[in-house]
Each structure stands twice: as C-alpha cells, then as structure tokens.
Amino acid sequence: MKLSMLKYTGFLPLAFFAALLPSCEKDFEEINTNPNAVTTPTPQYIFSKALYDGAANSANTGKLLFGTMQYTTSYNDVEGFGSKYTASQVNLSSAFFTVAFPNQINEIGEVIKAVKDDPAKVNLYAVARIWRVYCFSRLTDVYGDIPYSEAGQGYNLSIFQPKYDAQSAIYADMLKELEEAATSLNASNTTTFGVSDLIYQGNTGQWKKFAYSLMLRLGMRLTKRDAAVAQTWVTKAIAGGVIREYADIAKMSYTSSGQNINKNPIAWQLLNDNYIRADGFNNTEGGKYQKVFIDSLKANNDPRLSVLAVVYVNGVANSTESIQKGMASNINGNKPPDFVTYSEPKQTTVLRVDAPLLLFTVAEANFLLAEAALRNWYTAETAAAVYEKGIRAAMKQWDLISGTTGTIDGGRIDSYVGAHALATSASIAVQTEQVYNQFWVGIFPDAQEVYNNYRRTGYPALVPNNYAGNATGGKIFRRLLYPILEQTLNRTSYNEAIERQGADDLLTRVWWDKQ
C-alpha cells in the first residue's frame, strides 16, 4: 500500500528507479505484448466482417430511402427525413459515409493487402476486389465524389486526409476492377474463402456472375452521362454472363440468434425503430407503409400485397388485401386517431431477421436487360420477354425471404403478368416507364437501387412531398450530405470536392445524374 501511494506522489528515490531499470528493459517487450493479440491478420475472418459490414451499411442507407421512394412514412419528424425531407433531420444522411470508411472499406482493403501478392490466392484477391466495388458503388451513388484511391490508407501510408476522387474516375476504376477480377477468377484453383464467404461459399463461377451483374448495373447507370460508354460496358457484362438463375442470386445469409450483426439488417432496423411491439399501435417512430405504395399495389391487384403488409385487427396481424391502407406522408406531428388501421411490414417476410438480404437478383438483371433490349443493346431476347421474366422473378424471390415455397400463388402471378404485359406498340418512353414501375415494386426492399434508377430514368414518376419545413423546397433530393466533421478534419479535400461537384447540398446532382 505504501509503495502504491509513493508511485502516485512521485517521491520514490532515484536509486530505486536505477535498480528497477535493467529489469524493466529486460522484460519491456514481453510485458507490453498482448498474449491474446493476433500479429498476422487472417484474411478469411476479416472478409466475413467486411461482408457483414458492407451489407449492413448499404441496407441501412436503403432504409433511410424507404420514405423517399414512398414505401413508408411516419406521422412525426423522428424518421421524417426520408419521406418529408425535414430540415431538422438532414444530417442523418451523412451516417453511412461516417460508418463505411473505418469499417467495410478499411476491412476489405486489409483483405486485399494480405492476398494480392500471392499467386495461389488469385481467387481471394478477385473476390475481395468485387466486394470492394460493391461497397464503394453504394457510397458514391448517394454521395458523388468520395475518398476512393486514398481511402483506408491511414495505417498503411499515414494518409489521414484522403483526397476525394471525381465520380467519373471512380466509375472508370470500378468497371475496370470488375472486368479484371471477373477474368482472373480461376475455377481450377481450389483456394477460396470457403465458409468465410457468406454470399457464395467460395463458388468462383457465381462470383463471376455477380461481377458481371454489377458491371451491368453500373454500366446502365451511365446512360444519361455517356450512352456510348454505357453500351460498351453493358454489352461486355451481358457477354460475360449475368445472374439469370435463381440459385445464383447474390445474397447474404443471416440467423435469428446470436449477435445483431448476424441478423438481417433491414429487418432488424425496422423492427427496432418501429415494429418490435407487433400490435399496430406502439410504433416507436410512428412508421407505416405510405399511401402511394399501398394504393398502387391495390390498384394493380398485386399478389405481393398480402405478402408484404398487415393491418393489426384486435392486436392480431391480418393480411387480408381489402383492409390494407397506406398512411399519407403529409401528416404533421400527432398520431392519427385511426393509426392502428394503417398497413405496416409483415413480421414473417419483410421483418424476418433470419431472412437473406438480396444484393443482386434475377429480377434486377431482367429489368435492366429489358431496358437494354429497348435500346437495342441486347438482342438475344425481346424486351417484352425479359420484362416478363423480371416480374416473375420478383414474385418468386419472396420464397427466399419468407423461407417457404410457393409464397405467391402461381395462378395469381400468371394473371398479374397478363394484365401488365409490356406495351410493345407504345413509345420507348412508355415502355421504359413500365419497366421501372415494375422495378419499384419488384426490387423492394432495396430502396437504394430504386432511388438510383429513379434519378437516372425519372421512373416511377413519384410526386414529391412538399412538407412544411422541408429542406429541398418540395423536391425529391438528388444526393446525401457529407459528414460535418469532414469540413474540419479533411477540409482541403472536402473543398476540392465541392468546387468540382457543386455545393454540399441535397439538390446537387452526382456526376452520372446529368440533367
């Protein structure tokens, strides 16, 4: 006890320190080495974490955009930014930027560093490059110019204020990365991430299809900016082979037990924000399905309505289609007296925490191919044929999410397809609108991809919510905001991005969103 007190007061004699010094020097390294620490990173473990973090962050970006794409709304401003564009909530939009760089971007960078120079690990390197593109594409699509070439290099190169790359350069590099990674995948090389690969369990053929599918997605993104370049990448993706089979869907698997990171991030977030009580009344943030979405499903006799939505009647979830009702997005402040009568996501489908998160589906591939066919960039099938395949695939994928077979009756799917055939005698614009109206319903709950294609095509033709006190003058915003801390911690790079791209404003368009 006496020695302990002397240590804090600083009165130990110099001779005592002199006696201790040789012993301290001798044992310094051993004493200061954590016996439980890992000095050499294991790429497989980091890759799994990068998958979890990348999927969760992009899913939660999509959750913010649920209201923007008019799937959901709330009666208050707590989660109002998405559907009401409330000025008081705009800084919520920077969260995905803040979370991404220390987590999935840093993690996948460490995986690449660990495997890139080993020829035996060519498949690990290729797959990591593909996932890196997925993560960066989801960020740049909603922010525009972002740190890219110097991102995640604080530890490796002491770059603590990375430059923001122009989105044009980011897109060029991402497409190049996808092409190189896809062509380098080697099915005869058995070294893969195996069970650490939570998407394809090391199947190189499926990763190749995912790479070309992402190429198709990103290539189509360029149609407003440079149609010729877009066509080049789209035709290259189609030739490489995109996801057309149900078994090849890119999806993350989750469980209902264990840590929250192991649970479907959209379902988990929706439950905890609003629907955990499952009674239709005690919704923490006042959320319900939006009137626009439910009205559209009902008007089109869409068989997905009973799969997606319930109304709580006497405390019991009821999926009867006739009673489903969406809430208006302009409700201000007070809980409506009939709040319990509005539809909300179904616990056994949309809110199922052990459901897979679908990253790229057969439905998305077919809808993009339908547009490519309308542009005469794809001639192996008609636009009408792939459009119909898109609708059918969008219905069938609910089997995956619900965990049951035949979630939607086949006869109702046939009836819906017959009633919504592509109007091949109409203008290209009319047919394109049909495609992306189906995309809006069929890709749910991936609201970010719907938002991306809404900005690119203008469809579906959603009417903005001109809510009192909104931050956009009653317009649907075109991008998300950078974190305020970037103005302090990385001001030079931030200012360069603003000068090149335009004001850090919700209505500034990203590079590919050419007016």
N, C-alpha and C positions, 0 to 999 in steps of 0.2 A: 504494500500500500504506500509506504514511504517513497519507494523508487518511482511509483506511478505519479505521485504528486510532484516530485522533482522534475520529472520529464516535462510536465506542462508549464512549470515555472521557469525552467531554463537554467537552474543553478547547479547542474552536475559538474564536478571538477573536470578540467581538461585531461588530467591523467586517466580518468575513467574512459573518456572518448578514445584516447590514444590506445588504451588496452583493447577496446572493442574493435578498432578499425581493421586490423588484419582479419579478424573473424568475419566482419561484415563483408569485406572484399571477397573473401573466400566463398561465402555462401550466397552472395548477392543474386546471381543468376538463378540459382535453384529456388531461393525464397520468393523471387518475383516471377516465377513461371507457374502459370495455372496448370495443374496436372490434368484438368478436365478439358483444356482448350485443344482445338484441332489446328495444327500449324499448316497443314496442306488441305485446301478445300476439296470436298468431294462433289464433282460436277452433278452427279445424279441427284443428290439431295437439294442442291441449290436450284437445279432445273425444276424440280417439283414445286418448290416455293415460288419460283418465277411464274410458273403456270397458274398457281392459285392466286397470286397477287395480280397478275395481268388480267385474268378473267374477272376477278372481283372488282378491280378498279374500273374496267371498261363497262361492266354490268351496272355499277352504281352511277356512272355517267349516264347510261341509258335510263336509269330510274329517275334521274333529275329531268330527263327529257320526256317522260311519260305524259306530263301535263302539256308540254309544248306540242306534242303530236296528238294531243286531245284524246288520249286514252283515259286519263284520270284528272281529277281536280279536288279541291277542298273548299270548305266554306270559310276558311280563315287564311291568314297570310303565313302560317307556320311553314307550310311546304308550298307556298304560293308562287315562288319564282317560276317554276316550270310552266304553270298554266295561266298565271296572272302577270308575269314579268315584273313583280313588285320591286320597286327601287330599294327597299329595305333589305331584300334578300339576294341582291345580285352577286355579292361576294361569295355566296355558296358555290358559284360556278367555278371558282378557282381551286376547289379542293382536290380535284382529280389530277391537276398539274402538280400540286404540292405532294401528293401521296406517291405519284408514279416514279419520280426520279430516285428517291432513296430506296425504293422497293423494287418493282419488277424491272425497271431499266438498269439499275445497278446490278441486280441479281443475274439477269441474262447476260450482261456484259462480263461478269465474273466467269460464267459458264464458258462463254466464247474464249476468253483469255486462257482458260485451263485446257481447252481441247483443240484449238485452232492449228497448232503446230505439230500435231501428232497424226500422221497419215492413217494410222489404224483407227482413228476416231473421226473419220470423214463424215459418217452419218450423224454423229453427235453435233459436230460443227454445223452441218447443213440444217438440222432441225432447230438448233438454237438460233440460227440466222432467220429462219422462217418465223419463229415466235417473236423475235425482236422486231421484225417488220409488223407483225400483228399489233404489238404493244405501241409502237411508235405511230402506226397509222391511225389508231383510235385517238391518240393525243393530238396529232397535227390536224386531223379533220375537224376538231372542235376549237382549237386554239389558233391554227395557222402556223406562223413561224415559231419554232421552239428550239431549245438546245437539242442537237442531234449528233453532229460529228464529234463534239467535245463532251457530250453528256456522259455521266458516270465515270469521269476520269479524275475525280478528286484524290483518291487514294493512289491510283497508278501513276498519274502525271502531275499531281498537285494543281489541277485546273479546278479552281473553286468558283470561278465566274465564267462559265462556258458561254461561248457565243451562241446566238440564235441563228440557225440556218434558215435561209429562204425556203418556203414550202416547195417551190419549184425544184430546188436542189434535193430536198428531202424525198420528194416523189421519184425523181430520177434515180436516186440511190436505192430506194426501197424496191423499185421494179427490177433494177439490176441485181440486187441481193436475192430476190425471189427466183430470178432466172438462173443465177449461178448455183444457188442452193438446190433447186429442183434437179438440175442436170448433174450435180455432184452426188446425189443420193445413190447408194450402191446396194442393191438388194442382196448381192452375194457376200457382202461384208456383214457378219452377224453381230458386230459390236454396235449396240444401240442403247438407248436409255432404259429399255425393258419396262419393268413395272413402275419405274420412276416417271415414265411418260404417261401422264394421266389422261391424255387425249387418244392416242393410238397404240399405246403399249409397245412402242418400238417398230411398228409396221411402216417401213420406208415407202412402200407403194402408196399408202394412204397419206403420208406426209407430202408426197409429191403432188397428189391431187389437191391437198389443202393449199400448197404453194401456188399452184396454177389457178385455183379458185380465188385466192387473194389477189393474184395478178389480174384476173377478170374484174374483180370488184374495183381495184384501184385504177385499172385501165378505163373502165366506164366512167370513173369519177372525172376524167379529163375531157369529157365530151364538149363542155362549154368552153374550156380553155384552148384546146387544140384537138380537133376531131381526127386529124390525120395521125397524130401520135397515139390518141386513144385507140384508133382502129388497129394500129400496129401491135399494141400490147394485148388487145382483146383477141385478135386472131392468133397471136402467139400462145395465149392462155388456152384457147379452145383446142389448138393443135396439141398442146401438152397433155390435156386431159383434166377436166374439172370434175367436181363432185356431182355425179348423176345418180348414184346408187344409195339407197337408204343406209346400207351398212357403212358407207364412207363418210357420213355426216361427221363434221368436226365438233366434238362435244367434250365438255368437262364433266366427270362423274363426281357425285357427292354422296354423303351419308347423312342420316338423321341423328347420329350420335357423335360424341367426341367434341372437339373444339369447333368454334364457329367457322373457322377457316375451311372446315370440311363440309360446310353446308352451302347449298345453292345461294349465291349472294343476292340475287334479285328477290327470291322468296324470303330469305332471312331478313333483308332490309325492309321489305314491305310489311312483313309480319310485325317487326319491332317498331316500325314507325306508326302503324295504324291498326292492324287486323289481328293482333295476338289474342284479343278477348273473344273474337268469333261470335259476336252477338248482334252485329249490325248497328250498334248504338255507341259503344265506348271506343270509338276510333280516335287514337291519341292525337293525330294531326288532322282529323276531320276529312279524311280521304274517302272518295267513292269513285266509281267509274264516271267518266264525263258523258254528258248527254249526247254529244256528237257521235261518239263511238257506239254507244248502245243503240241509238236511233238508227245508225247505219246498218248494224247487224240485224235489227228487227225488220227494217225496210227491205233488206235483201234476203230475208228468210234464211239467214246464215246459220247452219247447224253448229257452228262453233259457239254460239251464244250460250247455250246451256253447259258447255264445257268450260267456258271462261268465267261465267258470272253466276252469282247467287244473290237472292234477297232473303234476309232473315225474317221469318214469319213466326211470331211467338218464340223467338230465340232459336229457331231451327233453320238451317240453311236450305233454301228452296231454289232449285234451278229451273223451274217452270218458265218457259220462254215468255209467255204472255205477261208475266208480272215484272219482268226486268225493266228497270228505269234508270236512266243516267241523270246525274246532277248537273245543273247549269254552272258554268265556270265564272259567272259574274256575281255570284252570291257573296255578300260582303259581311264578314265578321261574326254573325250569330248563327248558331246551329239551327237549321230549318226544323220546324216542328215535325215534319214528316221525314226526318233524316233516315230513320230506320228502313224506310221503304225504297231507298235507292240501292242500286246494284253495287257489289264490290267483288274483288277477285275470289275465285273458288279455292277453298283450302286444299283440295285434293289434286289440283292441277297447277295453277299459277303460283300458289303459295306452298307447294310441296318442297320442303327443304332438301329432300334426297333426290329430287328430280335433276337430270343432267342440264347443264347450261349449254345451249346450242350456239356454237360460234360461227359456223357456216353450214348451211343446209342445202338439200336438193332443191327446195323451193326457191331459195335466193338465186341459185345457179340458173334455174329455168326462167325466172323472171328477167334476169339480166340477159340471158340468151334470147328471150323474146324481143327485147329492145334491140339487141344486136341484129336479129333477123329483120326487124323493121328498117334498120339502117343498111341492110344488105351486106353486113359484115359476117353473117352466119347463114349458110345456105343449105346445110345438110337436112334441116327441118324447117317447116313453116313457122312463122311467128305464132299462129293460132295453135299449132301442135305443142310447142314448148310452153306457151302460156297456160294451156290446159294442164300440162304436166306440173306446172308450178302450183296451180290451185290444188290439184290432187295431193301433191307432196306436202303442201302447207296444212292440209287436213290430216294427213296420215302422221305427221310428226308429233301430233298430240298423243299418240300411242307411247312415244318415248317419254314425254313429260308426265303423263298420268301413270305410266307403268303398267298399263293394261292394253290388250289387243282389241281393235275394233272400237276405239273410243267414240268415233263418229260413224254412224250407220252408213254403209256403202250406198244404199239407195238414196239417201239424202245428199251424199256427195255427188252422185250422178245428176240428181235434179238441179243442184246448185250449179254444176258445170254447164248443164244445158241452158240454164237461164242466164248465164253470164259468159256466153261464147264471145270470142273476140270479134268485133265488128269489122271484118276484113274489107268491106266495101266503103268504110269511112276513111277519113283522113288519117295520116300517120300520127298527127297530134292527138286525135280522139283515141286511137288505139294505144298510144303511149300512156294516156291518162288511165285507160282501163287497166293496163299492166300495173301501174304504180298505185292505183286504188286497191288492187289485189295485194300488192306488196305491203301496203299499210296494214291490212288485216292479217296477211299471211306470215309476216316476219315477226309480229308481236310475240314475245315481249322485248325484242331487240330494238328499242326505240331509237338508238343512235343511228343504226343503218337506215331506218326510215327517215330520220332527220337529215342525214347526209343526202339521200336521194330526193327528198323534198326540196332541199336547197338547189340541187342540180337540175331537177326537172320541173319543179313547181307543182308536183302532184304528190298526194291528194291536194286539191285546192281548198285548203283549210282557211277559214275566216278567223283573223286574229282576234284576240280578246282585248278590247280596249278598256281595261280595268282601271278604275281611279287610282292614281299614284303609281302607274306602271313606269318602267324605266326606258321604254322604247317608243313612246308615242303611239301605242296601239299597234305596233308591228311585231311580227314574229322575228326574234333575234337571229342573227346570222353567225354568231360565234360566242364562245365563253370568254371570261376575263382572266388575265394573268393574275397570279397572287400579288397582293400589295407589297409583300416582302421583296419581290423581285426588283422593285423600284429602289429599294435600299441596299440590298445585298449584291445585286447584279445590274446596277443602273446603266452602265455603259452599253452592255449587250442589250438590255431592255430598250434603251433609247434608240439603238440602231434598228431593232425590230419595228418599233413604232414608226420611225422615219421611212422605212421601206414598205411596211404593210398598211399603215394607217393607224388612226387613233386606237388606243386600247378601249374599244367601245363595243357594245353588243351588236351594233348595226354595221360595223366594219366587216367587209367580206374577206374570207380567206382567198388565197390565190386561185384555186380551182373554181371558186364560186363567182365566176366572171359575170358581170351584169350585162 
